[in-house]
Amino acid sequence: MTSAREALLARLAEVASVPERRRIASSIVDFESRDALVDRVIALTERLAGSAPCALLHASFSMGAVFGWALEDGTRVLLKQHPRQAALAPLEASYALMDALAAIGFPCPMLRAGPLDDGGALVVLMGWLDASETPPSSTDAELRARACAFARLVRVGSANPHAGALARAPGIAKPWPPPHSPVFDFEASREGAEAIDAIGAWTADALTARNPSIVVAHADWTAHNVWLDGDAVSAVYDWDSLHREDHAVSVGVAALASGFDTRRAFAPPPTAAWVEGFIRAYRDASDALSDDDARAAKVAALRTYAYLARCQHALAWARRADAPYPFAAGLERFARELDARREASGRSRRRS
């Protein structure tokens, strides 16, 4: 039987075999000293959980390093190490809010330890959710479930005492913020991205001109982080993605993100109909989103789609791909069908 240590070493070897994944992992942990990394992760888990890992359930690297373990005492846990630049106070607020939501029955993990500093890295130990998951199906029932769960999170989270300590979403950079991963080089891949960058510029102008209401929201409401069992949300992960954000922007980003599964390589992008349906379902579950906010949410959804297209354009440039990837290929049609620019212009005229 493969030991926990051997299983994690094998998983790290898989990651190391793909240059882009290795680069991401190396930005979070000391990936070149993999034996030492494995020993450290296992020892840390045992110290925080009070029981030794006996089987690896999960290991991944994205915006953090995540390790799922079955322990000798029969319980299961999830250990997450955050990027080196993560700040302690906002993380403490995020996980305290997660724990409060779990206590009232929201489908999220219970906090077991942390956040704490482990040699310069901030780590958290959470309970493992024994949740079932059905594959995303893009049905109306699934859309409503994802939208209603997001509305509940915004409503309950915004009223929580820890909300004020959460990080505020970064300002909207024009045309784009720095890429979220070292894999994407926007500067080197500027050629051919002019149309995408133009959308980034005008959507930034439209959204920064607002006087927004601020809510607590989850910034990565993808199928990867929001599991469904049938037509009900069974688990929500990635709680360090909680932040304070313009209400309309948070709904638009969630509407777009909820429609695709980042676990599938180059999964089909969500449609304009999905985004519009999510916004309608959200408004059915919450009376806090005005007509102007709903229009701004569509602008935010288009901006998110265009940002992902820009990332895929950079990736295609790096790989010397012969054809554009799905978001880049579908951007023009999505923008036309969503028609967010006309609605944004209409809102500006009504206010003038």
N, C-alpha and C positions, 0 to 999 in steps of 0.2 A: 504494500500500500504506500502511495506517495505521501511523504511527510508534508506538513504545512510549509516548511522551509523550501523543500524541493519544488513544490507547486508554485510558490511565488518566484523562485529563480527561473523556472521554465517560462512563466508569464512575462517576466522582464526580458528574457531572451527573445520572445516573440516581438515585444515592443521594439527592442534594439534592432531587429531585422528590417524595420521600416524607417527610413531616415527621417521622415516628417514626424512620426510618433516619437522617435528617439529625441528629436530636437525639443518637442513639447515637454517630454518627461524631464529632460535635462534642465529646463527652465524652472522646474519646481523642486526637484530633489537632486542629490549628488548621484546621478545615474551611472557615472563611470566606475563607482565603487559599489557594485551591485551586491556583493556578499555582505559588505558592511551595512548597506541599506536594508537588506532583508533581516539581518540580525537586530538592527535597531528597531524596525517596525514591529517585529514579533515581540521583542522585550518591552517596548512601549505599550503594546496592546495588553500584554500580561500584567504590567504594572497598573495600568488604568482600570482594567476590567477585573482584576483579581483572579484570573484564570487563564491558562495558557491556550493559545490557538492550536487547534488540532486539524483543521481543514480550511483551505482557501475557498471562499465563495465568490469573490469578485476582486479584480484589480484593474484600475483604469487611471489614465492621466489626461486631464483636459485643463480646466481652470484650477485644478488642485489634484492631489494624488489621493485616491480612494482605495481602501482595502477592506473587504468584507471577510469576516472570520466566523467559523464555528468554533466554540470554546469547549474545553474539557468538562466544564460544569453543565453543558447542555444548552447554554444560551448562544445567541448570535449577535455580533456587533459589527459596526461600521466605523473604521478609523479614517479620518480625513486630515491630510496635511494641506495647508493653504499656501498660496504663493508667498514668496519671501517679502513682498511689498505689502502684504495684508496688514491692516491696523487692528489692534486688539479691541478697542472700545466698540466699534461698529459690529464686530463679530460677536462680542458678548451680547449685544442687544439682539442680533439676528437669532442666535441660538436660544436666548431666553424667551423670545417671542415664539419660536418654533415649539419649545417645551410647553408654553402656555396654550398654544393651539392644540397640541397633542392631548393635553389634559382635558379639553372640552370635546374631544372626539374627532378633531380634524385629522385626516389620514397622513400623519407625518411622524417621524421618529421621536422617541423620548431622548432627552439629553442625559448622558451618563457621566461625562467628565469633560472639562474644558469650557471654553478655549483656554489653552495654556501654552506657554513658551517652552519648547523642547529644543534647546540648542540653537535658538534663532529662528525656529520654525513654529508657527502656530498650529496646534493640532486639537482635534475634537473627537471624542468617542460618543457614538450614538447607538441606540438600540437598532436592531435589524427589523425591518418591517416584513412580516410574513404575509405578504400581499400577493394576490393572484393578478395576472395581467392577460388581457386578450389583445391580439394585434390591432393597431389602429385601423379603423374601417371607414373613416370619413362619412359616417352617417349623421343625420340630423340629431339623433339621440346622443351620439358621442360629442358633437359640437356643443349641444346644450349643457351636457355634463361638465365639459371643460370650462365653458363660460360661467356657469353657475358656481363652480368651485372657486374660480378666480374672483367672482363678485363677493363670495363669502370671505375669502382671504382678505380682500381689500377692506371690506366693512369691519370685520373683527380686528384685523391687524392694525388698522388706522386708529382704533379706539384703545389699543393696548398701551399701558404705561411705558413700555420700552420703545415705542415707536419713535419718539423724539431723538433717541440716541443712534438710530440707524443712519448709515451714510446717505447723503443726498446724491442722487444720480448726477453724473458729470454734466457739465454744460454741453449744449449741442454744438459740436465743432463743424465748421464749414470747409470743405464739403463733408469730411469724415473725421471721426476720432482716430487715434492710433489703433491699428488692428489689434483684435483681442488675442491673437496668437502670433508667435514669431514666424510661423509658416508663411504668412501673407506679407509681401513687400509691396506696399501701395506706390511708393516712390519709383521703384525700378520698373513697375508694370503700368505706368501712366499711359503709354501709347495704346490707343484703341479703347481706352476707358472714358473718353470724353463725354459720351452720352450718359453714362452711369454717373459720372461726377457732376454733371449738370443737374441731375435729379437730386443728388446729395446737396447741392448748393441751394436750390430753391426750396426744398423741404426744410432745410435748416433755417432759412429766412422765415418761412411760414410759421414754424413752431416756436422760434425765439421771440416772435412778435406777440405771443400770447401773454395773458395774465392768468396763470394756471392755478387751479386748486391742487394741493399736494396731498398724496395718499401714500400708504404703505403698499408696495407691490412686489411681486416676484418677477425678476428680470429675465428668466429663462424658462418660460412656460411651455416647453416643448414636450412632445410625446416621450422623449427620453427621460424626462423628469416627472411627468404626470402620467401615472399608470391608470388604466381603466380595467375593471373587471365587469364585463357586460356593459351596461350603460351607467355605471357608477364609478367615480374616482376612488381608487383603492389605495393609492400611495402617491405622495408628493415628496420629491427629493431636492437637493441642492439649495439648502436654506441660507447659505451665505449669499445667495442672489437676492435676498430681501433688501430693499432700499426705499427711500422716499423719492417720489417721482410725480411729475405732472400727471394728473388723473387720466387725461385723454391720451397722452403718450403711452402710459402703461397699458391701457386697454388696446391700443393699436398694435403695440409690440406683441402683446399676448395673443391677439387675434391672428397675427401672422405666424408667430412661433408655434401656436397650438396645432397648426395644420400640417406639420411635417415632422418626421422622425429622424433625428440626427444620428441614430445608430445605423441607419442604412446609407451606404455610400451613394451620394448623388441621388437621394430620394426625390421624387417629383415634388416641385414646390406647391404650396397651397394656391388655390384659385381665389380670384376676387370675390366670387360668390361665397366661399368659405369665410373670408374676412368679414364681409358684410353680414353674414349670418351670425358670426360670433358676436359682433357688436350689437346686433338686435337682441340676441339671447342675453347678453350682459345687461342691456337696458331693461329687459323684462325682469331680471333678477335684482336690479338696483335702480332706484329712481334718482341717483345722484349724478348721472351723466346727461348733460344738457344737449340740445341739438347742435350747438356750436362745438361742444366737446366731441360729439360723435363724428362730426366732419373732420375735426383735427385728428381724431383717432385713425381715420382713413389715411390722412397724410403721413402719420407716424408708421402705419403699416406699410405704405409704399416706401418710405425711407428705409425701413428694416429690410424689405425685399431687395431694394437697390444696394444696401450695404452688403448683403449676402452675395448678390451678383458681383459686387466689386471684389469680395474675397475670392470668389470662384474665378474671376478674371485673373487675379494675381496668381492663383494656383495653376491655372492653365498656362499662363506666361512662364512660370517656373518649370513646368513639366513639358513645355513646348508642345502642348496638345494641339491636335489638328482641328478640333471643333470646340465651340464654347460649351461650358457645363450648364446644367439645367436652369439655375437662377439667372445667369447671364443671358441665356438663350430666350428665356420667357419674360424678361423684364418689360419689353416694349408692349407686349400683349397685356400683361398684368396692369401696367399703368393705364393703358387705354380703357380696359374694362372697369377698373376701379374709379377712374376719372376724378382722382383726388385733387388735381390742380384746379380744375374748374370750380369745385366746391370751395377750395381754399380762397380762390379769387372772389367768389361770391360772398364769402363771409367778410372779406376785407372791405368790399363795397358797401355791405350793409352797416359796417361799423363806422364808415367815413361820413 
